[in-house]
Amino acid sequence: MSEYVLQVGADGFDRLEFLNSIFGEHSRNFLTRARLGEGHSVLELGCGAGSMTAWLASVVGRSGRVIAVDASEDQIEIARSVVKTAGFANVEFLCSTVEGLDLPKNSVDLVYSS
């Protein structure tokens, strides 16, 4: 795998939050129109700083789950903190590349990545 050229962790947090401020609303609207809801299982590829992770967790509710994946352990730690602060317990974090994922077939309802 080639080295990720953008800053990650605390150094990249502001960039990711800026991108979420621009694109997050469009993603949320799209997922709402796609009827994402209570009880769904979502795989989020590239969870970054966790802004969408927390929103996804709120939408799928206690009976749903989010599997948040990022190749950066620094990003995972930030996202984990964001989700914990928001009070969600329905998120599993995996530090992995997409190619390295080993999930059971048909184990999620939706795959999200931005």
DSSP file (Angstrom, degrees, kcal/mol; ACC not computed):
  #  RESIDUE AA STRUCTURE BP1 BP2  ACC     N-H-->O    O-->H-N    N-H-->O    O-->H-N    TCO  KAPPA ALPHA  PHI   PSI    X-CA   Y-CA   Z-CA
    1    1 A M              0   0    0      0, 0.0     2,-0.1     0, 0.0     3,-0.1   0.000 360.0 360.0 360.0 138.7    0.0    0.0    0.0
    2    2 A S        -     0   0    0      1,-0.1     2,-0.2     0, 0.0     3,-0.0  -0.392 360.0 -91.0 -76.5 159.5    1.3    3.5   -0.8
    3    3 A E        -     0   0    0      1,-0.1     2,-0.4    -2,-0.1    -1,-0.1  -0.478  39.0-113.7 -73.5 138.5    1.7    6.0    2.0
    4    4 A Y        -     0   0    0     -2,-0.2     4,-0.1     1,-0.1    -1,-0.1  -0.591  26.0-160.8 -72.5 125.6   -1.3    8.3    2.7
    5    5 A V        +     0   0    0     -2,-0.4     2,-0.2     2,-0.1    -1,-0.1   0.679  62.0  80.5 -89.5 -18.0   -0.2   11.8    1.7
    6    6 A L  S    S-     0   0    0      1,-0.1     6,-0.1     6,-0.0     2,-0.1  -0.558  91.4 -94.5 -87.4 155.2   -2.8   13.9    3.7
    7    7 A Q        -     0   0    0     -2,-0.2     2,-0.2     4,-0.1    -1,-0.1  -0.385  43.7-167.9 -67.8 143.2   -2.4   14.6    7.4
    8    8 A V    >   +     0   0    0     -4,-0.1     3,-0.8    -2,-0.1     4,-0.4  -0.713  46.2  22.2-122.1 175.6   -4.1   12.3    9.8
    9    9 A G  G >> S-     0   0    0      1,-0.2     3,-0.8    -2,-0.2     4,-0.7  -0.315 126.4 -18.0  67.7-150.1   -4.9   12.4   13.5
   10   10 A A  G >4 S+     0   0    0      1,-0.2     3,-0.6     2,-0.2     4,-0.5   0.830 137.5  59.5 -60.6 -34.0   -5.0   15.7   15.2
   11   11 A D  G <4 S+     0   0    0     -3,-0.8    -1,-0.2     1,-0.2     4,-0.2   0.820 112.8  37.6 -65.8 -30.7   -3.0   17.3   12.4
   12   12 A G  G <> S+     0   0    0     -3,-0.8     4,-2.2    -4,-0.4    -1,-0.2   0.438  89.4  96.8 -99.2  -0.7   -5.7   16.4    9.9
   13   13 A F  H <X S+     0   0    0     -4,-0.7     4,-2.5    -3,-0.6     5,-0.2   0.912  82.7  49.5 -58.1 -48.3   -8.8   17.0   12.1
   14   14 A D  H  > S+     0   0    0     -4,-0.5     4,-2.3     1,-0.2    -1,-0.2   0.889 110.4  51.3 -61.0 -40.3   -9.5   20.6   10.9
   15   15 A R  H  > S+     0   0    0     -4,-0.2     4,-2.4     2,-0.2    -1,-0.2   0.925 111.9  46.8 -62.0 -45.2   -9.3   19.5    7.2
   16   16 A L  H  X S+     0   0    0     -4,-2.2     4,-2.2     1,-0.2    -2,-0.2   0.885 112.1  49.5 -66.9 -38.7  -11.7   16.6    7.8
   17   17 A E  H  X S+     0   0    0     -4,-2.5     4,-2.0     2,-0.2    -1,-0.2   0.874 110.1  52.0 -67.4 -36.3  -14.2   18.8    9.7
   18   18 A F  H  X S+     0   0    0     -4,-2.3     4,-1.2    -5,-0.2    -2,-0.2   0.933 110.1  48.3 -63.5 -45.7  -14.0   21.4    7.0
   19   19 A L  H  X S+     0   0    0     -4,-2.4     4,-3.1     1,-0.2     5,-0.4   0.895 110.6  51.6 -61.5 -39.7  -14.8   18.7    4.4
   20   20 A N  H  X S+     0   0    0     -4,-2.2     4,-2.1     1,-0.2     5,-0.4   0.872 104.4  56.7 -64.9 -36.0  -17.7   17.5    6.5
   21   21 A S  H  < S+     0   0    0     -4,-2.0    -1,-0.2     1,-0.2    -2,-0.2   0.808 116.6  36.7 -65.5 -27.1  -19.1   21.0    6.8
   22   22 A I  H  < S+     0   0    0     -4,-1.2     4,-0.3    -3,-0.4    -2,-0.2   0.906 133.6  20.3 -87.6 -49.4  -19.2   21.1    3.0
   23   23 A F  H  X S+     0   0    0     -4,-3.1     4,-2.2    -5,-0.1    -3,-0.2   0.637 101.2  84.1-100.5 -16.9  -20.2   17.6    2.0
   24   24 A G  H  X S+     0   0    0     -4,-2.1     4,-2.8    -5,-0.4     5,-0.2   0.885  89.8  51.8 -58.0 -43.4  -21.8   16.2    5.2
   25   25 A E  H  > S+     0   0    0     -5,-0.4     4,-2.6     1,-0.2    -1,-0.2   0.904 110.0  49.6 -61.5 -41.4  -25.3   17.6    4.6
   26   26 A H  H  > S+     0   0    0     -4,-0.3     4,-2.4     2,-0.2    -1,-0.2   0.904 112.1  48.4 -64.5 -41.2  -25.4   16.1    1.1
   27   27 A S  H  X S+     0   0    0     -4,-2.2     4,-2.7     2,-0.2     5,-0.2   0.933 112.2  48.4 -64.0 -45.7  -24.3   12.7    2.4
   28   28 A R  H  X S+     0   0    0     -4,-2.8     4,-2.1     1,-0.2    -2,-0.2   0.908 112.5  48.7 -62.1 -42.1  -26.9   12.8    5.2
   29   29 A N  H  X S+     0   0    0     -4,-2.6     4,-2.5    -5,-0.2    -1,-0.2   0.919 112.3  48.8 -63.3 -43.6  -29.7   13.9    2.7
   30   30 A F  H  X S+     0   0    0     -4,-2.4     4,-1.7     1,-0.2    -2,-0.2   0.933 112.7  46.8 -61.7 -46.9  -28.7   11.1    0.3
   31   31 A L  H  <>S+     0   0    0     -4,-2.7     5,-2.4     1,-0.2    -1,-0.2   0.845 111.4  51.9 -66.7 -33.6  -28.7    8.5    3.0
   32   32 A T  H ><5S+     0   0    0     -4,-2.1     3,-1.5    -5,-0.2    -1,-0.2   0.922 110.0  48.4 -66.8 -44.1  -32.0    9.7    4.4
   33   33 A R  H 3<5S+     0   0    0     -4,-2.5    -2,-0.2     1,-0.3    -1,-0.2   0.805 105.5  58.8 -65.0 -28.3  -33.5    9.4    0.9
   34   34 A A  T 3<5S-     0   0    0     -4,-1.7    -1,-0.3    -5,-0.2    -2,-0.2   0.467 119.0-116.7 -78.0  -1.1  -32.0    5.9    0.6
   35   35 A R  T < 5 +     0   0    0     -3,-1.5     2,-0.2     1,-0.2    -3,-0.2   0.795  47.8 174.0  69.6  33.5  -34.1    5.1    3.7
   36   36 A L      < +     0   0    0     -5,-2.4     2,-0.3     3,-0.0    -1,-0.2  -0.526  24.6 136.1 -63.0 135.0  -31.3    4.4    6.0
   37   37 A G    >   -     0   0    0     -2,-0.2     3,-2.1     1,-0.1    22,-0.1  -0.895  43.8 -15.7-163.4-168.0  -32.9    3.9    9.4
   38   38 A E  T 3  S+     0   0    0     -2,-0.3    23,-0.2     1,-0.3    22,-0.2  -0.118 118.5  14.5 -48.6 130.7  -33.4    2.1   12.7
   39   39 A G  T 3  S+     0   0    0     21,-2.9    -1,-0.3     1,-0.3    21,-0.1   0.307  90.8 133.8  88.2  -8.3  -31.9   -1.4   12.8
   40   40 A H    <   -     0   0    0     -3,-2.1    25,-1.9    19,-0.1     2,-0.5  -0.324  50.4-135.3 -73.4 158.8  -29.7   -1.1    9.7
   41   41 A S  E     -a   65   0A   0     23,-0.2    68,-2.6    -3,-0.1    69,-1.6  -0.974  24.1-169.1-115.7 125.5  -26.1   -2.3    9.7
   42   42 A V  E     -ab  66 110A   0     23,-2.5    25,-3.2    -2,-0.5     2,-0.6  -0.942  17.7-154.8-122.7 135.2  -23.7    0.1    8.0
   43   43 A L  E     -ab  67 111A   0     67,-2.7    69,-3.1    -2,-0.4     2,-0.6  -0.947  15.9-162.5-102.6 117.1  -20.0   -0.3    6.9
   44   44 A E  E     -ab  68 112A   0     23,-2.9    25,-2.9    -2,-0.6     2,-0.6  -0.902   3.3-156.8-104.5 115.3  -18.3    3.1    6.8
   45   45 A L  E    S+ab  69 113A   0     67,-3.0    69,-0.5    -2,-0.6    25,-0.2  -0.817  77.2  12.0 -95.2 121.8  -15.1    3.0    4.8
   46   46 A G  S    S-     0   0    0     23,-2.0    68,-0.3    -2,-0.6    24,-0.3   0.965  70.2-176.7  78.8  61.1  -12.7    5.8    5.8
   47   47 A C    >   +     0   0    0     22,-2.2     3,-2.2    -3,-0.4     6,-0.4   0.682  14.5 176.6 -69.2 -17.5  -14.4    7.0    9.0
   48   48 A G  T 3   -     0   0    0      1,-0.3    31,-0.5    21,-0.2    -1,-0.2  -0.235  66.7  -5.8  56.1-128.7  -11.9    9.9    9.4
   49   49 A A  T 3  S-     0   0    0     29,-0.1    -1,-0.3   -36,-0.1    33,-0.2   0.448  98.5-111.9 -84.1  -0.8  -12.7   12.1   12.4
   50   50 A G  S <> S+     0   0    0     -3,-2.2     4,-2.4    32,-0.1     5,-0.2   0.528  77.3 127.7  90.0   5.5  -16.0   10.3   13.1
   51   51 A S  H  > S+     0   0    0     -4,-0.2     4,-1.5     1,-0.2     5,-0.1   0.956  84.7  35.4 -61.3 -50.5  -18.5   13.1   12.2
   52   52 A M  H  > S+     0   0    0     -5,-0.3     4,-3.3     2,-0.2     5,-0.2   0.829 112.4  62.8 -71.7 -30.9  -20.5   10.9    9.9
   53   53 A T  H  > S+     0   0    0     -6,-0.4     4,-2.5     1,-0.2    -2,-0.2   0.938 105.1  45.7 -57.8 -47.7  -19.9    7.9   12.1
   54   54 A A  H  X S+     0   0    0     -4,-2.4     4,-1.9     2,-0.2    -1,-0.2   0.898 113.8  49.0 -64.0 -40.9  -21.7    9.5   15.0
   55   55 A W  H  X S+     0   0    0     -4,-1.5     4,-2.0    -5,-0.2    -2,-0.2   0.934 111.3  49.5 -64.9 -44.8  -24.6   10.6   12.6
   56   56 A L  H  X S+     0   0    0     -4,-3.3     4,-2.5     1,-0.2     5,-0.3   0.916 109.5  52.4 -58.3 -43.9  -24.8    7.0   11.2
   57   57 A A  H  X S+     0   0    0     -4,-2.5     4,-1.2    -5,-0.2    -1,-0.2   0.877 108.9  50.3 -60.9 -38.4  -24.9    5.6   14.7
   58   58 A S  H  < S+     0   0    0     -4,-1.9    -1,-0.2     1,-0.2    -2,-0.2   0.875 112.1  47.4 -67.9 -36.8  -27.8    8.0   15.7
   59   59 A V  H  < S+     0   0    0     -4,-2.0    -2,-0.2     1,-0.2    -1,-0.2   0.897 113.3  45.0 -74.2 -41.2  -29.8    7.0   12.6
   60   60 A V  H  < S-     0   0    0     -4,-2.5   -21,-2.9   -22,-0.2     4,-0.5   0.698  99.7-163.3 -79.1 -16.5  -29.4    3.2   12.9
   61   61 A G    ><  -     0   0    0     -4,-1.2     3,-1.3    -5,-0.3    -1,-0.1   0.036  41.6 -43.9  67.6-173.2  -30.2    3.4   16.6
   62   62 A R  T 3  S+     0   0    0      1,-0.3    -1,-0.2    -4,-0.1    -2,-0.1   0.778 137.2  53.1 -64.7 -28.3  -29.6    0.9   19.4
   63   63 A S  T 3  S+     0   0    0     -3,-0.3    -1,-0.3     2,-0.0    -2,-0.2   0.557 107.5  61.9 -86.3  -6.5  -30.9   -2.0   17.3
   64   64 A G  S <  S-     0   0    0     -3,-1.3     2,-0.3    -4,-0.5   -23,-0.2  -0.465  70.3-147.4-105.5-178.7  -28.5   -1.1   14.4
   65   65 A R  E     -a   41   0A   0    -25,-1.9   -23,-2.5    -2,-0.2     2,-0.4  -0.996   6.8-149.1-150.9 156.1  -24.8   -1.0   14.1
   66   66 A V  E     -ac  42  91A   0     24,-2.4    26,-2.9    -2,-0.3     2,-0.7  -0.992   5.1-158.2-123.9 130.8  -22.0    0.8   12.4
   67   67 A I  E     -ac  43  92A   0    -25,-3.2   -23,-2.9    -2,-0.4     2,-0.5  -0.937  18.0-162.6-106.7 108.0  -18.7   -0.7   11.5
   68   68 A A  E     -ac  44  93A   0     24,-2.8    26,-2.7    -2,-0.7     2,-0.4  -0.822   8.4-172.2 -99.5 123.3  -16.3    2.2   11.1
   69   69 A V  E     +ac  45  94A   0    -25,-2.9   -22,-2.2    -2,-0.5   -23,-2.0  -0.922  13.5 159.7-120.1 137.6  -13.1    1.5    9.2
   70   70 A D  E     - c   0  95A   0     24,-1.8    26,-1.4    -2,-0.4     6,-0.1  -0.978  38.7-137.1-149.9 148.9  -10.0    3.6    8.6
   71   71 A A  S    S+     0   0    0     -2,-0.3     2,-0.6    24,-0.2    26,-0.1   0.593  88.2  77.8 -79.6 -10.7   -6.4    2.7    7.7
   72   72 A S     >  -     0   0    0      1,-0.1     4,-2.1    24,-0.1     5,-0.1  -0.889  63.2-159.4-106.2 121.0   -5.1    5.1   10.3
   73   73 A E  H  > S+     0   0    0     -2,-0.6     4,-2.2     1,-0.2     5,-0.2   0.848  97.3  59.0 -62.5 -33.4   -5.0    4.2   13.9
   74   74 A D  H  > S+     0   0    0      2,-0.2     4,-1.8     1,-0.2    -1,-0.2   0.914 106.7  46.3 -61.1 -42.8   -4.8    7.9   14.7
   75   75 A Q  H  > S+     0   0    0      1,-0.2     4,-2.9     2,-0.2     5,-0.2   0.908 109.8  54.3 -65.8 -41.3   -8.1    8.5   12.9
   76   76 A I  H  X S+     0   0    0     -4,-2.1     4,-2.8     1,-0.2    -2,-0.2   0.911 107.6  50.2 -59.0 -43.3   -9.7    5.6   14.6
   77   77 A E  H  X S+     0   0    0     -4,-2.2     4,-1.8     2,-0.2    -1,-0.2   0.898 112.4  46.4 -64.5 -40.4   -8.8    7.0   18.0
   78   78 A I  H  X S+     0   0    0     -4,-1.8     4,-2.3     2,-0.2    -2,-0.2   0.946 114.9  46.5 -66.4 -47.3  -10.3   10.4   17.2
   79   79 A A  H  X S+     0   0    0     -4,-2.9     4,-2.6   -31,-0.5     5,-0.2   0.899 110.1  54.0 -61.6 -41.1  -13.5    8.9   15.8
   80   80 A R  H  X S+     0   0    0     -4,-2.8     4,-2.4    -5,-0.2    -1,-0.2   0.903 109.6  48.3 -59.5 -41.6  -13.8    6.6   18.8
   81   81 A S  H  X S+     0   0    0     -4,-1.8     4,-2.6     2,-0.2    -2,-0.2   0.904 110.9  50.1 -65.9 -42.3  -13.6    9.6   21.1
   82   82 A V  H  X S+     0   0    0     -4,-2.3     4,-1.8     2,-0.2    -2,-0.2   0.926 113.8  45.2 -61.2 -45.9  -16.2   11.5   19.0
   83   83 A V  H  X>S+     0   0    0     -4,-2.6     5,-2.1     2,-0.2     4,-0.6   0.894 113.6  49.3 -66.9 -40.7  -18.6    8.6   19.1
   84   84 A K  H ><5S+     0   0    0     -4,-2.4     3,-1.1    -5,-0.2    -2,-0.2   0.924 110.2  50.5 -64.8 -44.2  -18.0    8.0   22.8
   85   85 A T  H 3<5S+     0   0    0     -4,-2.6    -1,-0.2     1,-0.3    -2,-0.2   0.861 107.9  53.7 -61.3 -35.9  -18.6   11.6   23.7
   86   86 A A  H 3<5S-     0   0    0     -4,-1.8    -1,-0.3    -5,-0.2    -2,-0.2   0.610 117.4-117.7 -75.5 -11.6  -21.8   11.5   21.7
   87   87 A G  T <<5 +     0   0    0     -3,-1.1     2,-0.4    -4,-0.6    -3,-0.2   0.699  61.1 146.6  88.3  20.3  -22.9    8.6   23.8
   88   88 A F      < +     0   0    0     -5,-2.1    -1,-0.3     1,-0.1     3,-0.1  -0.760  23.7 175.0 -96.7 137.0  -23.2    5.9   21.1
   89   89 A A        +     0   0    0     -2,-0.4    -1,-0.1     1,-0.1    -5,-0.1   0.226  64.1  84.7-117.4  10.0  -22.4    2.2   21.9
   90   90 A N        +     0   0    0    -25,-0.0   -24,-2.4     2,-0.0     2,-0.4   0.003  68.3  98.2-104.8  28.3  -23.4    0.7   18.5
   91   91 A V  E     -c   66   0A   0    -26,-0.2     2,-0.5    -3,-0.1   -24,-0.2  -0.963  50.0-165.4-121.8 131.5  -20.1    1.3   16.7
   92   92 A E  E     -c   67   0A   0    -26,-2.9   -24,-2.8    -2,-0.4     2,-0.4  -0.952  14.9-148.9-110.0 132.5  -17.3   -1.1   16.1
   93   93 A F  E     -c   68   0A   0     -2,-0.5     2,-0.4   -26,-0.2   -24,-0.2  -0.862  13.5-175.1-106.4 136.3  -14.0    0.3   14.9
   94   94 A L  E     -c   69   0A   0    -26,-2.7   -24,-1.8    -2,-0.4     2,-0.9  -0.995  19.1-148.0-129.6 127.3  -11.6   -1.5   12.7
   95   95 A C  E     +c   70   0A   0     -2,-0.4     2,-0.3   -26,-0.2   -24,-0.2  -0.835  55.9 113.8 -91.7 106.5   -8.1   -0.3   11.7
   96   96 A S        -     0   0    0    -26,-1.4     2,-0.2    -2,-0.9   -24,-0.1  -0.987  64.8-109.4-163.7 159.9   -7.8   -1.8    8.2
   97   97 A T     >  -     0   0    0     -2,-0.3     4,-0.5   -26,-0.1     3,-0.3  -0.549  42.0-108.7 -86.3 166.4   -7.5   -1.1    4.5
   98   98 A V  T >4 S+     0   0    0      1,-0.2     3,-1.2    -2,-0.2    -1,-0.1   0.916 121.8  52.9 -61.1 -42.4  -10.5   -2.0    2.3
   99   99 A E  T 34 S+     0   0    0      1,-0.2    -1,-0.2     3,-0.0    -3,-0.0   0.779 106.6  53.8 -65.3 -26.2   -8.5   -4.8    0.9
  100  100 A G  T 34 S+     0   0    0     -3,-0.3    -1,-0.2     2,-0.0    -2,-0.2   0.512  81.0 115.2 -87.8  -5.8   -7.7   -6.1    4.3
  101  101 A L    <<  -     0   0    0     -3,-1.2     2,-0.3    -4,-0.5    -3,-0.0  -0.400  41.6-173.2 -68.5 139.9  -11.3   -6.4    5.5
  102  102 A D        +     0   0    0     -2,-0.1    -1,-0.1     2,-0.0    -3,-0.0  -0.673  21.7 155.3-133.8  78.6  -12.6   -9.8    6.2
  103  103 A L        -     0   0    0     -2,-0.3     3,-0.1     1,-0.1     5,-0.1  -0.785  49.0 -97.5-105.4 148.7  -16.3   -9.5    6.9
  104  104 A P    >   -     0   0    0      0, 0.0     3,-1.3     0, 0.0     4,-0.1  -0.324  51.3 -92.6 -60.6 145.3  -18.9  -12.2    6.5
  105  105 A K  T 3  S+     0   0    0      1,-0.3     0, 0.0     2,-0.1     0, 0.0  -0.319 109.2   9.3 -58.8 138.6  -20.9  -12.1    3.2
  106  106 A N  T 3  S+     0   0    0      1,-0.1    -1,-0.3    -3,-0.1     3,-0.0   0.784  86.3 134.0  60.7  31.6  -24.1  -10.1    3.5
  107  107 A S    <   +     0   0    0     -3,-1.3     2,-0.3    -4,-0.0    -2,-0.1   0.543  61.7  47.1 -90.0  -6.1  -23.2   -8.8    7.0
  108  108 A V        -     0   0    0     -4,-0.1   -66,-0.2     1,-0.1     3,-0.1  -0.951  61.9-149.4-132.8 155.5  -24.2   -5.2    6.3
  109  109 A D  S    S+     0   0    0    -68,-2.6     2,-0.3    -2,-0.3   -67,-0.2   0.752  84.6  17.0 -88.4 -28.3  -27.1   -3.4    4.7
  110  110 A L  E     -b   42   0A   0    -69,-1.6   -67,-2.7     2,-0.0     2,-0.5  -0.999  58.5-149.4-149.6 142.2  -25.2   -0.4    3.3
  111  111 A V  E     -b   43   0A   0     -2,-0.3     2,-0.4   -69,-0.2   -67,-0.2  -0.973  22.2-171.2-112.1 126.9  -21.6    0.6    2.6
  112  112 A Y  E     +b   44   0A   0    -69,-3.1   -67,-3.0    -2,-0.5     2,-0.3  -0.955  14.6 154.8-121.2 136.7  -20.9    4.3    2.9
  113  113 A S  E      b   45   0A   0     -2,-0.4   -67,-0.1   -69,-0.2   -66,-0.1  -0.963 360.0 360.0-153.8 142.6  -17.7    6.1    2.0
  114  114 A S              0   0    0    -69,-0.5   -68,-0.1    -2,-0.3    -1,-0.1   0.367 360.0 360.0-124.9 360.0  -17.1    9.7    1.0
